[in-house]
Amino acid sequence: MGFKIAVAGATGNVGREMLNILEERGFPADEIVPLASRRSVGTEVSYGDKTLKVKALESYDFSDTDICLMSAGGTVSKEYSPKIGKQGCVVIDNSSAWRYDPDVPLIVPEVNPDAVEGFTKKNIIANPNCSTAQLVVALKPLHEAATIKRVVVSTYQSVSGAGKEGMDELFEQTRAVFVADPISTNKFTKRIAFNCIPHIDVFMEDGFTKEEWKMVAETKKMLDPKIKLTATCVRVPVFIGHAEAVNLEFDKPITADEAREILREAPGCQVIDKREDGGYVTPYESAGEDATYISRLREDPTVDNGLALWVVSDNLRKGAALNTVQIAELLVARGLIQPKKEAA
């Protein structure tokens, strides 16, 4: 007997990717129910070779549903996730609504799988921010080996992190440049075509943006509260795939060769690091792939026990949909959830 899975926000970029990944990975589901707001009811979405019709989240009864993959935004999640959890359905939420709640585990399965058992307090599990997810996958094995003291990270984040509107804006602005049309700015604060914007999410009082704060808070929650981290998050004119330039300072000595071998054996990581033209991974190559890619590994001579590296991943997959499905797989693998129909 398989599970009944609901996907809330099924018409969005991440929701559609969740449906694709559930089918690709052969998740043990007997029934998949796509959900969205009332205005999307009847919209068709794909699940493998099947076409499913979207139902309304507002009126859906979760009492016989095992897991809800929630990608409908923070406001919707704040309202509906507790209600869904109380009906006995486990919510795996992709928004920032629950990430910092002490009663809600924040999970990257390659990093802190044991923490998933805390989901029973609210029946909610949080998925981290896309830029944090790929970072901690690369940091975890290195932290275990030599203890990370400090992280300095600069991100190069694709427009898909801002949803379909972000991707549409890059496309329309790029087209406008080539045909000499006026350029309009709606989703982003400045023109994104052929430009970089050092501003993601809202500004906070200390001058950092909320996206940068998320990376600090989430890394501390999942990996180690003692790690010092500072981030500069930048939106770049790339459709899919986030890249990060990362500088690390360790408590213990570690060479680039040692780090390379550790990461080659680490779950979720793929090292492509040839010191030659093209011997590294770019966001373009990461699109559609599950791995977190690590390139440009080298020792940083400006600090004791320092390393520098380049981390790239598909933000719609590992940064969102894939990680959410992996959490669901973790619940099943550990026997933490049973199909309600089977239990009945």
Secondary structure, 3 states (H helix, E strand, C coil): CCEEEEEECCCCHHHHHHHHHHHHCCCCEEEEEEEECHHHCCCEEEECCEEEECEECCCCCCCCCCEEEECCCHHHHHHHHHHHHHCCCEEEECCCCCCCCCCCCECCCCCCHHHHHHHHHCCEEECCCHHHHHHHHHHHHHHHHHCEEEEEEEEEECHHHHHHHHHHHHHHHHHHHHHCCCCCCCCCCCCCCCCCECCCCCECCCCCEHHHHHHHHHHHHHCCCCCEEEEEEEECCCCCCEEEEEEEEECCCCCHHHHHHHHHCCCCEEECCCCCCCCCCCHHHHCCCCCEEEEEEEEECCCCCEEEEEEEECCCHHHHHHHHHHHHHHHHHCCCCCCHHHHC
